[in-house]
Amino acid sequence: MKSLDCVPIGMKCIVQEITGSAPIRTRMLDMGLTKGTEVTVVREAPLGDPIEFEVRGYNLSLRREEAHMILVRELNDAA
């Protein structure tokens, strides 16, 4: 497993775990980042923060430090 902030642009992955405090985990869950959810890295801002992801059919931007708290497994069939 690796953190979501380390996944390259265009890669698809599956959420495995969300670390951090309870309020942070709750916020991530409210945004649709639950265990087993497929996430695609769409693009990165010019200075690397924030990072844009596609989650459940919508685009979500997270700061790099937030993405670091989400542990994922990369999919082999990524574009």
N, C-alpha and C positions, 0 to 999 in steps of 0.2 A: 504494500500500500504506500501511497505517497500523498502529499497534501495537494489540494486543488490548485494552489498558486504555482506549482511546479509542472503542471500539465501543459504541453505545447499547444499553440493555437491550431484549431481544426480537429483536435483529438476528442474523442468521446470517452466518457468514463462513467462509472457507477458509484454513487455515494455509499460508503461503507460505515462511516462513523463521523459524528460531530463532537469535537472536543471543546473545552472552554467552560465557562460558568453557565449556570442554569438559565439566566436571562439571555445569554448569547445563543445557547442551543434552542431556546424557545423561539427567538427571533428568526433563526435559520429555518426551523420547522414551519413557522408561519409563512415563510417565503417559498415553501414547497420543496426545500432541500431535506427530504426524508431518506432514510436508508433504502437503497434499491432504486433510487431515482437516477435516470440517465441525464447527464450534463454534458454539453458540448462547449468547448472554449471557443468563443467567437472572435474576440480581438482584445488587444491591450491598449491602453492609452499611451501616447508618445513617451511619457516618462515612466511607464510601467505600472501606474496606479491611477484609476481602478482597472479591473479586468472585467470584461463583459462575457456572460455565459448565457446559453440557451437552456432553459429549464422548463419542462412541461408546456412547451409551446410559446413561451414569452422570454424576452431578454432581461437579464438581471445583471446589474453591475455591483461588484463587491470590491472593497478595498483589499489589497494584498494581504494585510494582517487578518482579515476576516476569512479569506479563502484559505489561509494557512491552517485554520482550525477545522477544515473539512477534509477528512481522509477518504480517498477514492481508489478504485481499481480501474486501470485503463482497459478499454475494449480493444481487441485485436483488429476489428473490422472498421476502425476509424478512417475517416476520409483524409 
